[in-house]
Amino acid sequence: NAGVTQTPKFRILKIGQSMTLQCAQDMNHNYMYWYRQDPGMGLKLIYYSVGAGITDKGEVPNGYNVSRSTTEDFPLRLELAAPSQTSVYFCASRERGQSSAEGYTFGSGTRLTVV
Amino acid sequence: GESVGLHLPTLSVQEGDNSIINCAYSNSASDYFIWYKQESGKGPQFIIDIRSNMDKRQGQRVTVLLNKTVKHLSLQIAATQPGDSAVYFCAEIRETSGSRLTFGEGTQLTVNP
């Protein structure tokens, strides 16, 4: 199993450009999440999904959109990139009903710079 | 507002010493508290968690203590090794609302040889 796969690993965007961060998991997990991490800070939740067709806002959703058309994929869309979106983005998944936090699986991250 | 936060941003210890990393939380509705280790350029790595109805849990070289009276969480690392150098985050989960993780801001642990 590959776990949670994020692409790309690095990207530089110009202000106003758009892009999609890809996230795929092969564990048939119901729950998927997008977090961003600014330097020296903890991760903050952008959006999450509890199953295909269902998405909800997290703590910092402004400037982002998501979709969940399949169980496996959870892409994150930036429509008009701003310097404030410079960050490292982590995708994660978890099986519904697990009784501990050990079941969270994180991707390796996408480092995005907006200039 | 509800938050999970750390007392100190940095901690420096000698190799072989025990390390204690602290965390304060404000939300009494959390179901689990978790400690993550994050090395430079990598994603969070699970260390240990504790259910909110427990006071202590031990793992390999690590112990987590939960004091619900003062809303305090700590991670103790025994015989700290250079490989333990990393940023440590506490986090909490509420099983409602999709089991989202709420992270604190991290403590940089440096282990000196």
Interface residues (C-beta under 8 A of the other chain):
Chain A: Y31 Y33 Y35 G40 M41 G42 L43 K44 L45 Y48 S49 V50 D56 G58 E59 F90 A92 R94 R96 S100 A101 E102 Y104 F106 G107 S108 G109
Chain B: V4 P9 Y32 I34 G41 K42 G43 P44 F46 D49 F89 A91 I93 S97 G98 S99 R100 L101 T102 F103 G104 E105 G106
